[in-house]
Amino acid sequence: MSDSKLPPVTPSAAGAPAPGTTHFGYQTVPAAEKAKKVAEVFHSVAARYDLMNDLMSFGVHRLWKRYTIEMAGVRPGQQVLDIAGGTGDLAKAFSKRVGASGHVILSDINASMLGVGRDRLIDDGLMQNLDFVQANAECLPFADNSFDLLTISFGLRNVTDKDKALRSMYRVLRPGGRLLVLEFSKPVIEPLSKAYDAYSFSVLPALGQLVTQDAESYRYLAESIRMHPDQDTLKSMMDSAGFERTDYHNLTGGIVALHRGFKL
C-alpha cells in the first residue's frame, strides 16, 4: 500500500499508547523522544512555514486565525501569551490590540520557529510591547495567574502530554481569563472527510517535497491531525484541566475547530 492510500486513523481506532510511549504521527515512540522528533520537523520547515500554510489551506488559515482573534476579545492593557506561536500571526494582532499598556509574549518550544517569528515582528516594528520566550507548553515558565488570554494555534497536537499542558495553561491564566485552542479536528461532513483524507495523504507530502524538499514532515502533519483528539474529547480534556464554560466552534466543516474555556 502506498503512502498516499494510507487509511485514516483516529485516536479511538489507534487506542492509547503503552505507558512511557506516545504517538508521533502513526508511529509509537518513547514519550521522551517525541519533543525531539517534533523539533526536527519544525527546524526543517520553519523558513517556509508561512508559505506552506498559504498553499496547503488555499489561504483559509488566515480566516481561521482572524476568527480566533475576534473571539479572543482582547482589550487594551491586557496580558497575552501565545503558545506555540510560531511565526507570530496571532501575536502581531494582539500586540496592536493590547496597546502600549498591555503586553504580549510569543512563545514556542522550537528555536527555529521562534526565530522566524521574532525576525518577522521586528521587521514589522512591533517590539514595544512584545517579548519572546522559548518554552514548553507542559511546564510554562510563568507565575500563577499571569495572563488574561492564552492562545495556542495548531500546536496542541504536537505536545507530548496534552493533559499536563492544559493544566499548565490553566495555572498561568488569571481568574476571568480565557484559553483559545485553534487546531485541526474531525470533519463533520462525511463527503468532506473522505476528500480531506485523500488530499492530506497525497497532495500535502508532494507539496511539502516541492516547496521545502521535505515530504516526511508533511506526512507527519497529516498523521498527527488524525491522532489528535476530536472535538468532544478535547472539550472533555479542558474540563478535566479545570476550565469552565468550555465550548467549541467548527470551522470549514470541522476540518478545524476553535475550542474555548474560561478560568472562573
C-alpha positions in Angstrom: 0.0 0.0 0.0 1.4 3.4 -1.0 1.6 6.3 1.5 -1.0 8.2 -0.5 -3.5 5.5 0.2 -2.9 5.1 3.9 -6.3 4.7 5.7 -7.2 7.5 8.1 -6.6 6.6 11.8 -8.4 8.2 14.6 -7.3 8.3 18.3 -10.2 6.0 19.2 -9.1 3.5 16.5 -5.5 3.7 17.4 -6.0 3.3 21.1 -4.0 4.7 23.9 -0.2 4.1 23.7 1.5 1.9 26.2 2.9 3.5 29.4 6.0 5.5 28.6 5.2 5.8 24.9 3.2 8.2 22.8 2.1 8.8 19.2 4.3 10.6 16.7 2.0 10.6 13.8 1.1 6.9 13.3 4.3 5.8 15.0 4.5 4.8 18.6 7.7 6.2 20.2 9.1 6.7 23.7 7.5 9.7 25.2 10.8 11.2 26.0 11.7 11.3 22.2 8.6 13.0 20.8 9.7 16.5 21.5 13.0 15.9 19.7 11.2 14.5 16.7 8.7 17.3 16.6 11.6 19.8 16.8 13.2 18.2 13.8 10.0 18.6 11.8 9.8 22.3 12.6 13.5 23.1 12.2 13.1 21.6 8.7 10.1 23.7 7.6 10.5 27.0 9.6 11.8 29.1 6.8 8.9 28.3 4.5 6.2 27.7 7.2 4.0 30.6 6.2 4.2 29.9 2.5 3.2 26.3 3.1 0.3 27.3 5.3 -1.0 29.5 2.5 -0.5 26.8 -0.1 -1.9 24.0 2.0 -5.1 25.8 3.1 -5.5 28.0 0.0 -5.2 30.9 2.3 -8.1 29.9 4.5 -5.8 29.6 7.6 -5.8 33.4 7.7 -9.6 33.4 8.1 -9.4 30.8 10.9 -6.9 32.9 12.7 -8.9 36.1 12.2 -11.9 34.4 13.8 -9.7 33.4 16.7 -8.6 36.9 17.2 -12.2 38.2 17.2 -13.2 35.5 19.7 -10.3 36.4 21.9 -11.9 39.8 22.8 -8.6 41.3 23.7 -8.7 44.8 25.3 -6.1 47.5 25.8 -3.8 46.8 28.8 -4.3 43.0 28.9 -1.5 40.4 29.2 -1.5 37.8 26.5 0.5 34.6 26.0 0.6 33.0 22.5 1.8 29.4 23.0 3.4 27.6 20.1 3.1 31.0 18.3 5.4 30.1 15.5 5.9 33.0 13.1 3.7 35.4 15.1 0.4 35.8 13.2 -1.7 36.0 16.4 1.0 37.8 18.5 1.1 40.6 15.9 -2.6 41.2 16.0 -2.7 41.0 19.8 0.2 43.4 20.1 -1.8 46.1 18.3 -4.9 45.4 20.3 -3.4 45.5 23.8 -1.6 48.7 23.1 1.3 50.3 25.0 -0.2 49.5 28.4 -0.6 45.8 27.5 1.9 43.0 26.9 2.2 40.0 24.6 4.6 37.1 24.9 5.2 35.0 21.8 6.4 31.5 23.0 7.4 28.4 21.1 9.4 25.3 22.1 11.2 25.4 18.8 14.1 27.9 18.4 13.9 28.0 14.6 10.2 28.9 14.6 10.6 31.4 17.4 13.5 33.0 15.5 11.4 33.4 12.3 8.6 34.9 14.3 10.9 37.3 16.2 12.6 38.5 13.0 9.2 39.0 11.3 7.8 41.1 14.2 11.0 43.1 14.4 10.7 43.9 10.7 7.1 45.0 11.3 8.2 47.4 14.1 6.2 45.7 16.8 8.7 45.4 19.6 7.4 47.9 22.1 5.0 45.5 24.0 6.3 42.1 22.8 8.7 39.5 24.3 9.8 36.2 23.1 10.2 33.1 25.3 11.3 29.6 24.3 9.0 27.4 26.4 7.5 24.0 26.7 3.7 24.1 27.0 3.8 21.3 29.5 5.7 23.4 32.1 5.2 27.1 31.2 7.8 29.2 33.0 5.4 31.9 34.3 3.9 32.7 37.6 0.4 31.6 38.5 -2.4 33.9 37.4 -0.3 35.9 35.0 -2.3 36.2 31.8 -5.8 37.5 30.7 -5.6 35.4 27.5 -3.8 32.3 26.3 -3.9 31.1 22.7 -2.4 28.0 21.1 -2.8 27.8 17.3 -2.1 24.5 15.5 0.3 23.5 18.3 -1.5 21.3 20.8 -1.4 18.2 18.7 2.4 18.3 18.7 2.5 18.4 22.6 3.6 15.1 24.2 1.4 15.3 27.3 -1.7 17.4 26.3 -3.3 17.0 29.7 -0.3 18.3 31.5 -0.1 21.2 29.1 -3.7 22.1 29.6 -3.1 22.1 33.4 -0.1 24.3 32.9 -2.2 26.7 30.9 -4.9 26.8 33.5 -2.3 27.6 36.2 -0.9 30.7 34.5 -4.3 32.1 33.4 -5.9 34.7 35.6 -9.4 34.3 37.1 -11.7 35.6 34.4 -9.3 34.8 31.7 -9.8 32.5 28.7 -7.9 29.9 26.7 -8.4 29.6 22.9 -7.2 26.4 21.2 -7.3 26.6 17.4 -6.5 23.1 16.0 -7.2 20.7 13.2 -10.1 18.5 14.1 -12.5 15.9 12.8 -14.7 16.9 9.7 -18.4 16.5 10.5 -19.5 16.1 6.9 -18.7 12.6 5.5 -18.0 13.5 1.8 -15.7 16.3 3.1 -13.9 13.9 5.4 -13.2 11.5 2.5 -11.9 14.3 0.2 -9.8 15.7 3.1 -8.2 12.3 3.7 -7.3 12.0 0.0 -5.9 15.5 -0.1 -3.9 15.1 3.1 -2.1 11.8 2.2 -1.5 12.6 -1.5 -1.2 16.3 -2.0 0.4 17.5 1.2 3.5 15.3 1.2 4.0 16.1 -2.5 3.6 19.8 -1.9 6.0 19.6 1.0 8.6 18.0 -1.1 8.2 20.6 -3.9 8.4 23.7 -1.6 10.6 22.5 1.3 12.2 19.4 0.0 10.7 17.6 2.9 7.8 15.3 2.2 8.1 13.4 5.5 7.3 16.4 7.7 4.0 16.9 5.9 3.2 13.2 6.0 3.7 13.6 9.8 1.3 16.6 9.7 -1.4 14.6 8.1 -0.9 11.7 10.5 -0.7 14.0 13.6 -4.1 15.5 12.7 -5.7 12.1 12.7 -4.2 11.2 16.0 -5.3 14.4 17.7 -8.4 14.2 20.0 -11.7 15.0 18.3 -13.9 18.0 19.3 -15.7 16.4 22.2 -12.7 14.6 23.5 -10.6 17.8 23.6 -13.5 19.7 25.3 -13.6 17.0 28.0 -9.8 17.3 28.5 -10.2 21.0 29.0 -13.0 20.4 31.5 -10.7 17.9 33.4 -7.9 20.5 33.5 -10.2 22.9 35.4 -11.6 25.1 32.6 -15.3 26.1 32.8 -17.9 27.1 30.2 -15.9 25.2 27.6 -17.3 25.1 24.1 -16.0 24.8 20.5 -16.9 26.1 17.1 -16.3 24.0 14.0 -14.7 25.9 11.1 -14.7 24.7 7.4 -16.9 21.7 8.3 -14.9 20.7 11.3 -11.5 20.5 9.5 -10.5 23.0 12.1 -12.2 23.7 15.5 -11.7 26.6 17.9 -12.1 25.5 21.5 -12.6 28.0 24.3 -12.5 27.7 28.1 -12.5 30.1 31.0 -10.9 30.2 34.4 -13.6 31.5 36.7 
